[in-house]
Amino acid sequence: MIVLALETSATAGSVALLDGDQMIAECGLDPERRSAQTLAPAIAALLAEAGLKPSDVRLVATTIGPGSFTGLRVGATTAKTFAYAVGAEVLGLNTLDVFAAQALDPLLDIKPVEIHSTIDAQRKELFVGRFRWAAAGIERLAADAIVPAQLWLANLQPGMLVTGPGLDRLESQLPAGVIAAPQQLRRPRAATVGLLAWRDYQRGRRDDLWTLAPQYLRASAAEEKAASS
């Protein structure tokens, strides 16, 4: 089964093609340009490079948040439009799940007490997902939360593994014994989105094309301003 995977939750997004759990190709989007300008051309170029037609794609996967409001909207809209046009299934992946899955990289060769995935939520806060190791991969310990950065740091314990772009400004403040994932594992990859989607699809998960939508965790600044006026 050909899987088209999109990752647009951050500034530097990516697109990947997989055949089941086998990578075909992956390319990054230009971080200097908006995803709305680069995503469709990147998909077309990747399909052409792989010698595939749009109709060969049977599953479209995309991150649905948390992350950039604009990027997530573009990714979800593109995934739904493409899937509708070719009659493919569609699946949405939590961005923090993607970070946690990438932290399973065998190069780390560790089994942490917990994995914390983080994204900068602005206002000195983080989006945080908490996970643990399991035989089949990772398991969630709690729903995603918005946590003050300093409170999150204060509650970390030795043996925990932390990952995600939320670390970029906080790594120097990590308590002793807390393990920071390498930089190359802290950015979500479309390839990982595709692998997780394929795994979920094989387990019977299906998302509804018409109701799939980004999960922001909080209202945008414009929405909050409108609500308070």
C-alpha positions in Angstrom: 0.0 0.0 0.0 1.4 3.4 -1.0 1.3 6.0 1.8 1.7 9.7 1.3 2.8 11.4 4.5 2.8 15.1 5.2 4.4 17.0 8.1 3.6 20.7 8.3 3.4 21.4 12.0 6.7 23.4 12.1 8.5 25.9 9.9 10.5 23.2 8.1 8.0 20.7 6.9 8.5 17.5 4.8 6.7 15.0 2.5 7.3 11.3 2.3 6.2 8.3 0.2 6.2 4.8 1.7 5.2 1.4 0.5 3.8 0.0 3.7 6.5 0.4 6.2 9.3 0.8 3.6 10.5 4.2 2.7 10.4 5.2 -1.0 11.4 8.8 -0.8 11.3 11.9 1.5 11.9 15.6 0.8 12.0 18.7 3.0 10.0 21.8 2.3 11.7 25.2 1.9 11.6 26.8 5.4 11.8 30.2 3.8 8.5 29.8 2.1 5.0 29.0 3.3 3.7 25.4 3.3 0.8 26.6 1.2 3.2 27.5 -1.6 5.5 24.5 -1.4 3.4 21.5 -0.3 1.6 20.7 -3.5 4.6 21.1 -5.8 6.7 18.9 -3.4 4.0 16.1 -3.5 3.9 16.2 -7.3 7.7 16.1 -7.6 8.0 13.2 -5.1 5.4 11.2 -7.0 7.1 11.9 -10.3 10.5 10.9 -8.9 9.1 7.6 -7.6 7.3 6.9 -10.9 3.9 6.9 -9.2 0.5 8.4 -10.1 -1.7 10.2 -7.5 -4.2 7.3 -7.8 -1.5 4.9 -6.6 -1.7 6.5 -3.1 -4.1 4.6 -0.9 -3.4 6.2 2.5 -2.7 9.9 3.2 -1.3 10.8 6.6 -0.7 14.2 8.2 0.2 15.7 11.5 -2.8 17.5 13.0 -1.2 19.2 16.0 -0.2 20.7 18.2 2.0 23.0 16.1 1.8 26.0 13.8 -1.8 27.1 13.3 -1.3 27.9 9.6 0.9 24.9 8.9 -1.5 22.4 10.4 -4.5 23.9 8.5 -2.5 23.6 5.2 -1.5 20.0 6.0 -5.0 18.9 7.0 -6.7 20.6 4.0 -4.1 19.2 1.5 -4.4 15.7 3.0 -8.2 15.7 2.9 -8.4 17.2 -0.6 -5.8 14.7 -2.0 -7.5 11.7 -0.3 -10.9 12.8 -1.6 -9.6 13.3 -5.2 -8.0 9.8 -5.4 -10.4 7.9 -3.1 -7.7 7.2 -0.5 -8.1 6.8 3.3 -6.8 9.6 5.5 -5.3 9.5 9.0 -4.2 12.3 11.4 -1.2 11.9 13.6 -0.5 13.8 16.9 2.8 15.7 16.5 3.9 14.9 20.0 3.5 11.2 19.2 5.8 11.6 16.2 8.5 13.1 18.4 8.2 10.3 20.9 8.4 7.7 18.2 11.5 9.2 16.8 13.1 9.1 20.3 13.0 5.3 20.0 15.9 5.6 17.6 18.2 2.6 18.3 21.2 4.8 18.1 20.3 6.2 21.5 20.5 2.7 23.1 18.7 3.7 26.2 15.4 2.8 28.0 14.3 6.0 29.8 11.9 6.1 32.7 9.6 8.4 30.6 9.7 10.2 27.3 8.5 13.8 27.3 7.8 15.4 23.8 7.7 19.2 23.8 6.8 22.0 21.6 7.2 25.7 22.4 3.7 27.0 23.1 4.9 30.6 23.5 4.1 32.7 26.7 6.8 30.7 28.5 4.8 27.5 28.2 5.2 24.2 26.5 2.9 21.7 24.8 3.9 18.4 26.5 3.1 14.8 25.8 4.2 12.1 28.3 5.0 8.5 27.2 6.7 5.4 28.3 8.5 2.4 26.7 6.4 -0.6 25.8 7.0 -3.9 24.0 5.0 -2.6 21.0 6.6 0.9 20.9 5.4 3.7 23.1 2.4 4.2 25.3 0.8 7.5 26.4 0.8 8.3 30.1 -1.5 11.3 29.9 -3.3 13.6 27.5 -1.3 16.4 26.0 -1.1 19.4 28.3 0.1 23.1 28.2 2.6 23.4 31.0 4.6 26.4 32.3 8.2 25.8 31.1 9.8 26.3 34.5 7.2 24.0 36.2 8.0 21.3 33.6 11.7 21.7 34.3 11.2 21.4 38.0 9.3 18.2 37.7 11.8 16.3 35.5 13.5 13.3 37.1 16.8 11.6 36.3 16.4 8.9 33.7 13.8 10.7 31.7 14.3 11.4 28.0 13.1 14.7 26.6 12.7 15.6 23.0 11.1 18.1 20.6 11.7 21.7 19.5 10.5 22.9 22.9 14.0 22.0 24.2 15.8 24.5 22.0 15.7 27.3 24.6 15.7 25.1 27.7 18.4 22.4 27.2 20.9 24.2 29.3 18.4 24.3 32.2 17.7 20.5 32.2 18.3 18.9 35.7 21.2 16.5 36.1 20.5 13.0 34.8 17.8 14.1 32.3 18.6 12.9 28.8 18.1 15.3 25.8 17.4 13.7 22.4 19.9 14.7 19.7 19.0 17.6 17.5 18.3 15.5 14.5 15.5 13.6 16.4 13.8 16.7 17.6 12.1 17.7 14.3 9.1 15.8 13.1 9.7 13.9 9.9 7.1 13.0 7.3 8.7 9.5 7.2 7.8 8.9 10.8 4.3 10.2 10.2 3.9 7.6 7.5 5.3 4.8 9.6 2.9 5.5 12.5 0.0 5.9 10.1 0.7 2.5 8.5 1.0 0.9 11.9 -2.3 2.4 13.0 -4.0 1.5 9.8 -2.9 -2.1 10.1 -4.4 -2.1 13.6 -7.8 -1.1 12.1 -7.8 2.7 12.8 -9.6 4.9 10.3 -10.3 8.6 10.4 -13.3 10.4 8.8 -12.3 12.5 5.8 -15.0 15.0 6.6 -14.4 15.5 10.3 -10.6 15.3 10.5 -9.3 18.7 11.7 -6.2 20.2 13.4 -6.0 19.9 17.2 -4.4 23.2 18.4 -4.9 22.7 22.2 -5.4 26.4 22.5 -7.2 29.2 20.6 -5.1 31.4 18.4 -4.2 34.9 19.6 -6.8 36.4 17.3 -9.5 34.1 18.6 -8.6 34.8 22.2 -8.7 38.6 21.4 -12.1 38.2 19.8 -13.5 36.2 22.7 -12.4 38.8 25.2 -13.7 41.8 23.3 
